[in-house]
Amino acid sequence: MTRLADAIQRAAETAVEQNAAGWMLAVVTAVHLDGTADVDTGRGPVLAVRYLRGWNPAAGDHVMVATNAAGNWLIVGALATEPDPA
C-alpha cells in the first residue's frame, strides 16, 4: 500500500510543480530578432522566451524568468552584476 501512496504523492507533486506560477534565475544563451531569447535554467534549457520591450538582453546576462500556470515564460529583466575589478 505504501508504494501506491508514494506514487500518488509523486504524481501530485509533479502536477503542482507543472501548474504553479513562479520565477527562477537563468542565463541568456542566445538572443533572437523576434523579441525572444534562449535561456539556461536550473531545470535545463528553455528556447524562445519572450523578454520585455525596451530591454536588450545579451548572451551571458543573468536574468529573472517568470512562469505561469499555462506554461508561458517571460524574461523579466537582468540582474545587477558586480563591476570588473580589472
N, CA, C and O atoms as a DFTB+ gen file, in Angstrom:
344 C
 N C O
     1  1       0.815      -1.195       0.000
     2  2       0.000       0.000       0.000
     3  2       0.864       1.266       0.000
     4  3       0.451       2.288      -0.549
     5  1       2.045       1.215       0.602
     6  2       2.881       2.406       0.639
     7  2       3.412       2.760      -0.753
     8  3       3.650       3.936      -1.030
     9  1       3.602       1.785      -1.626
    10  2       4.057       2.090      -2.980
    11  2       2.986       2.886      -3.726
    12  3       3.306       3.812      -4.472
    13  1       1.734       2.533      -3.529
    14  2       0.641       3.277      -4.153
    15  2       0.585       4.700      -3.595
    16  3       0.431       5.665      -4.344
    17  1       0.711       4.817      -2.292
    18  2       0.691       6.146      -1.665
    19  2       1.869       6.996      -2.148
    20  3       1.713       8.192      -2.396
    21  1       3.044       6.379      -2.282
    22  2       4.213       7.106      -2.787
    23  2       3.995       7.564      -4.223
    24  3       4.359       8.686      -4.577
    25  1       3.407       6.710      -5.051
    26  2       3.143       7.067      -6.449
    27  2       2.142       8.211      -6.538
    28  3       2.303       9.113      -7.361
    29  1       1.132       8.181      -5.715
    30  2       0.138       9.263      -5.688
    31  2       0.795      10.565      -5.237
    32  3       0.532      11.627      -5.802
    33  1       1.643      10.478      -4.226
    34  2       2.354      11.662      -3.722
    35  2       3.225      12.268      -4.821
    36  3       3.200      13.482      -5.021
    37  1       3.994      11.444      -5.536
    38  2       4.857      11.941      -6.608
    39  2       4.037      12.574      -7.724
    40  3       4.411      13.621      -8.253
    41  1       2.918      11.945      -8.088
    42  2       2.058      12.495      -9.148
    43  2       1.482      13.842      -8.742
    44  3       1.410      14.760      -9.559
    45  1       1.075      13.965      -7.492
    46  2       0.522      15.230      -7.003
    47  2       1.592      16.324      -6.992
    48  3       1.324      17.456      -7.395
    49  1       2.786      15.998      -6.539
    50  2       3.869      16.990      -6.510
    51  2       4.224      17.451      -7.918
    52  3       4.446      18.640      -8.144
    53  1       4.280      16.526      -8.855
    54  2       4.586      16.860     -10.242
    55  2       3.509      17.767     -10.831
    56  3       3.825      18.747     -11.504
    57  1       2.245      17.448     -10.584
    58  2       1.140      18.259     -11.115
    59  2       1.184      19.673     -10.551
    60  3       0.973      20.637     -11.287
    61  1       1.449      19.807      -9.280
    62  2       1.512      21.132      -8.656
    63  2       2.689      21.912      -9.217
    64  3       2.553      23.095      -9.529
    65  1       3.839      21.271      -9.348
    66  2       5.026      21.950      -9.870
    67  2       4.816      22.419     -11.298
    68  3       5.224      23.527     -11.646
    69  1       4.192      21.606     -12.129
    70  2       3.989      21.955     -13.522
    71  2       2.930      23.032     -13.707
    72  3       2.991      23.781     -14.682
    73  1       1.968      23.131     -12.807
    74  2       0.861      24.068     -12.963
    75  2       0.965      25.294     -12.068
    76  3       0.021      26.080     -11.989
    77  1       2.080      25.468     -11.401
    78  2       2.226      26.602     -10.495
    79  2       2.985      27.741     -11.181
    80  3       3.886      27.517     -11.990
    81  1       2.597      28.950     -10.837
    82  2       3.350      30.116     -11.298
    83  2       4.575      30.267     -10.408
    84  3       4.579      29.814      -9.264
    85  1       5.595      30.893     -10.928
    86  2       6.784      31.095     -10.111
    87  2       7.846      31.837     -10.893
    88  3       7.581      32.378     -11.966
    89  1       9.036      31.857     -10.352
    90  2      10.146      32.503     -11.017
    91  2      11.415      31.750     -10.693
    92  3      11.468      30.985      -9.730
    93  1      12.446      31.973     -11.507
    94  2      13.744      31.363     -11.278
    95  2      14.821      32.210     -11.943
    96  3      14.525      33.114     -12.724
    97  1      16.046      31.911     -11.631
    98  2      17.172      32.596     -12.253
    99  2      17.630      31.798     -13.459
   100  3      17.520      30.572     -13.482
   101  1      18.147      32.499     -14.463
   102  2      18.610      31.840     -15.680
   103  2      19.732      32.656     -16.297
   104  3      19.996      33.785     -15.884
   105  1      20.385      32.074     -17.286
   106  2      21.429      32.752     -18.046
   107  2      21.010      32.765     -19.508
   108  3      20.628      31.730     -20.054
   109  1      21.078      33.920     -20.143
   110  2      20.741      34.036     -21.563
   111  2      21.838      33.340     -22.369
   112  3      23.025      33.601     -22.178
   113  1      21.420      32.446     -23.277
   114  2      22.390      31.740     -24.107
   115  2      22.365      32.220     -25.550
   116  3      23.363      32.086     -26.258
   117  1      21.247      32.775     -26.000
   118  2      21.145      33.301     -27.367
   119  2      20.012      34.310     -27.416
   120  3      19.030      34.179     -26.686
   121  1      20.143      35.314     -28.271
   122  2      19.115      36.339     -28.445
   123  2      18.669      36.310     -29.904
   124  3      19.496      36.240     -30.813
   125  1      17.347      36.364     -30.121
   126  2      16.780      36.301     -31.469
   127  2      16.161      37.651     -31.841
   128  3      15.847      38.452     -30.960
   129  1      15.988      37.901     -33.123
   130  2      15.456      39.176     -33.608
   131  2      13.951      39.317     -33.415
   132  3      13.409      40.399     -33.640
   133  1      13.261      38.256     -33.004
   134  2      11.805      38.297     -32.857
   135  2      11.343      38.645     -31.445
   136  3      10.169      38.459     -31.124
   137  1      12.241      39.145     -30.593
   138  2      11.857      39.509     -29.227
   139  2      11.909      38.350     -28.255
   140  3      11.288      38.403     -27.194
   141  1      12.643      37.300     -28.603
   142  2      12.804      36.160     -27.711
   143  2      14.277      35.880     -27.488
   144  3      15.137      36.346     -28.234
   145  1      14.547      35.118     -26.456
   146  2      15.910      34.689     -26.156
   147  2      15.847      33.267     -25.604
   148  3      14.845      32.859     -25.017
   149  1      16.919      32.530     -25.799
   150  2      17.060      31.206     -25.195
   151  2      17.753      31.392     -23.856
   152  3      18.664      32.209     -23.721
   153  1      17.311      30.621     -22.865
   154  2      17.913      30.711     -21.534
   155  2      18.246      29.322     -21.018
   156  3      17.674      28.323     -21.454
   157  1      19.178      29.281     -20.086
   158  2      19.539      28.047     -19.408
   159  2      19.164      28.209     -17.947
   160  3      19.675      29.098     -17.266
   161  1      18.269      27.351     -17.462
   162  2      17.796      27.408     -16.083
   163  2      18.332      26.217     -15.303
   164  3      18.999      25.347     -15.863
   165  1      18.043      26.182     -14.029
   166  2      18.408      25.041     -13.209
   167  2      17.687      23.777     -13.629
   168  3      18.129      22.674     -13.308
   169  1      16.586      23.923     -14.342
   170  2      15.824      22.775     -14.847
   171  2      16.254      22.359     -16.242
   172  3      15.821      21.325     -16.748
   173  1      17.116      23.172     -16.870
   174  2      17.571      22.882     -18.216
   175  2      17.299      24.053     -19.139
   176  3      16.808      25.093     -18.701
   177  1      17.619      23.889     -20.425
   178  2      17.440      24.985     -21.375
   179  2      15.971      25.211     -21.730
   180  3      15.171      24.277     -21.766
   181  1      15.640      26.476     -21.990
   182  2      14.296      26.849     -22.452
   183  2      14.499      27.742     -23.676
   184  3      15.235      28.727     -23.620
   185  1      13.844      27.390     -24.775
   186  2      14.026      28.105     -26.032
   187  2      12.937      29.152     -26.240
   188  3      11.795      28.960     -25.822
   189  1      13.295      30.256     -26.885
   190  2      12.366      31.286     -27.347
   191  2      11.487      31.859     -26.237
   192  3      10.260      31.834     -26.327
   193  1      12.125      32.371     -25.198
   194  2      11.407      33.015     -24.096
   195  2      11.282      34.506     -24.422
   196  3      12.276      35.147     -24.762
   197  1      10.073      35.062     -24.322
   198  2       9.843      36.490     -24.579
   199  2      10.546      37.332     -23.528
   200  3      10.681      36.922     -22.375
   201  1      10.992      38.514     -23.937
   202  2      11.521      39.474     -22.976
   203  2      10.794      40.801     -23.149
   204  3      10.180      41.048     -24.187
   205  1      10.864      41.646     -22.139
   206  2      10.130      42.902     -22.122
   207  2      10.695      43.894     -23.129
   208  3      11.908      43.969     -23.326
   209  1       9.825      44.641     -23.753
   210  2      10.226      45.673     -24.715
   211  2      11.078      46.737     -24.013
   212  3      10.866      47.047     -22.841
   213  1      12.034      47.282     -24.745
   214  2      12.883      48.328     -24.195
   215  2      14.122      47.812     -23.497
   216  3      14.922      48.599     -22.991
   217  1      14.292      46.524     -23.463
   218  2      15.462      45.922     -22.836
   219  2      16.151      45.057     -23.871
   220  3      15.491      44.289     -24.572
   221  1      17.441      45.164     -23.979
   222  2      18.203      44.399     -24.969
   223  2      19.101      43.388     -24.272
   224  3      20.208      43.734     -23.859
   225  1      18.651      42.154     -24.134
   226  2      19.480      41.146     -23.464
   227  2      20.681      40.772     -24.318
   228  3      20.688      40.965     -25.534
   229  1      21.678      40.242     -23.665
   230  2      22.867      39.753     -24.352
   231  2      23.209      38.374     -23.794
   232  3      22.917      38.068     -22.638
   233  1      23.823      37.560     -24.623
   234  2      24.256      36.241     -24.162
   235  2      25.158      36.418     -22.941
   236  3      26.050      37.267     -22.935
   237  1      24.920      35.624     -21.930
   238  2      25.685      35.716     -20.690
   239  2      24.996      36.503     -19.598
   240  3      25.403      36.420     -18.440
   241  1      23.949      37.278     -19.933
   242  2      23.208      38.015     -18.903
   243  2      22.540      37.040     -17.928
   244  3      21.980      36.021     -18.333
   245  1      22.611      37.370     -16.658
   246  2      21.876      36.624     -15.636
   247  2      20.528      37.321     -15.488
   248  3      20.470      38.529     -15.260
   249  1      19.445      36.556     -15.618
   250  2      18.114      37.147     -15.667
   251  2      17.155      36.440     -14.717
   252  3      17.401      35.322     -14.263
   253  1      16.056      37.129     -14.435
   254  2      14.945      36.542     -13.698
   255  2      13.889      36.133     -14.720
   256  3      13.495      36.932     -15.569
   257  1      13.437      34.889     -14.634
   258  2      12.454      34.355     -15.566
   259  2      11.193      34.003     -14.783
   260  3      11.259      33.287     -13.785
   261  1      10.041      34.508     -15.237
   262  2       8.763      34.208     -14.596
   263  2       8.007      33.184     -15.439
   264  3       8.098      33.184     -16.667
   265  1       7.268      32.324     -14.769
   266  2       6.424      31.335     -15.445
   267  2       5.010      31.431     -14.882
   268  3       4.810      31.890     -13.758
   269  1       4.028      30.992     -15.679
   270  2       2.663      30.948     -15.144
   271  2       2.105      29.538     -15.288
   272  3       2.755      28.658     -15.851
   273  1       0.909      29.333     -14.782
   274  2       0.304      28.005     -14.763
   275  2       0.022      27.471     -16.163
   276  3      -0.083      26.259     -16.346
   277  1      -0.101      28.349     -17.147
   278  2      -0.361      27.913     -18.518
   279  2       0.919      27.462     -19.220
   280  3       0.868      26.997     -20.358
   281  1       2.060      27.595     -18.554
   282  2       3.315      27.165     -19.137
   283  2       4.045      28.240     -19.918
   284  3       5.012      27.943     -20.619
   285  1       3.597      29.490     -19.809
   286  2       4.264      30.592     -20.502
   287  2       5.472      31.069     -19.693
   288  3       5.479      31.012     -18.463
   289  1       6.485      31.538     -20.409
   290  2       7.713      32.026     -19.795
   291  2       7.936      33.473     -20.199
   292  3       7.568      33.870     -21.304
   293  1       8.536      34.269     -19.315
   294  2       8.848      35.663     -19.596
   295  2      10.135      36.040     -18.887
   296  3      10.283      35.804     -17.688
   297  1      11.073      36.630     -19.635
   298  2      12.275      37.168     -19.007
   299  2      11.906      38.545     -18.468
   300  3      11.559      39.446     -19.232
   301  1      11.981      38.702     -17.162
   302  2      11.557      39.939     -16.515
   303  2      12.640      41.005     -16.622
   304  3      12.322      42.177     -16.825
   305  1      13.888      40.639     -16.493
   306  2      14.974      41.596     -16.606
   307  2      16.277      41.019     -16.129
   308  3      16.326      39.921     -15.575
   309  1      17.338      41.774     -16.352
   310  2      18.679      41.329     -15.982
   311  2      18.972      41.650     -14.524
   312  3      18.431      42.605     -13.967
   313  1      19.814      40.861     -13.925
   314  2      20.262      41.096     -12.566
   315  2      21.506      41.960     -12.601
   316  3      22.283      41.901     -13.554
   317  1      21.694      42.756     -11.577
   318  2      22.890      43.586     -11.487
   319  2      24.104      42.688     -11.357
   320  3      24.042      41.641     -10.713
   321  1      25.188      43.088     -11.955
   322  2      26.426      42.338     -11.845
   323  2      27.461      43.192     -11.149
   324  3      27.379      44.420     -11.152
   325  1      28.434      42.531     -10.556
   326  2      29.485      43.275      -9.889
   327  2      30.448      43.831     -10.921
   328  3      30.698      43.188     -11.941
   329  1      30.993      45.012     -10.674
   330  2      31.934      45.596     -11.642
   331  2      33.187      44.741     -11.750
   332  3      33.605      44.084     -10.797
   333  1      33.766      44.771     -12.929
   334  2      35.009      44.038     -13.183
   335  2      36.141      44.690     -12.391
   336  3      36.376      45.888     -12.548
   337  1      36.851      43.936     -11.543
   338  2      37.891      44.547     -10.705
   339  2      39.110      45.020     -11.507
   340  3      39.929      45.774     -10.984
   341  1      39.238      44.598     -12.740
   342  2      40.435      44.973     -13.519
   343  2      40.348      46.365     -14.082
   344  3      41.273      46.818     -14.755
